[in-house]
Amino acid sequence: MTPLALLIIIALLVWFWQVSQQCHDIAIQLARQTCKRQGLQFLDGTASLKSVRPYLSRATGPGFKRIYTFDYSEDGIGRRSGCIIMHNAQISSVLLDNQSSRGL
């Protein structure tokens, strides 16, 4: 492998890591805002990456589809899961059990 090819691979990995961190921060902020707006308690203060895969959208083109999950509570006792679906750094949808919010 040539030094140039190795440098390109390293640069792509660093770029992917930075974009992934940015998406994770957006997911946490969105989960927190969604819970606050719905009068729910955001549990654990984080969103976990469930999956990431290549994705092609007619609207936004190629990229990565990321699915984050987070936990919340309606009454402070029970625990429920929510889901955030992102295409690149754009939010596609937020799901709370049987509810959904699109284009937030």
Buried (B, 14 or more C-beta within 10 A) or exposed (E): EEEEEEEEEEEEEEEEEEBBEEBBEBBBEBBBEBBEEBEBBBBEEBBBEEEBEEBEEEEEEEBBBBBBBBBBBBEEEEEEBBBBBBBBBBBBBBBBEEEEBEEE
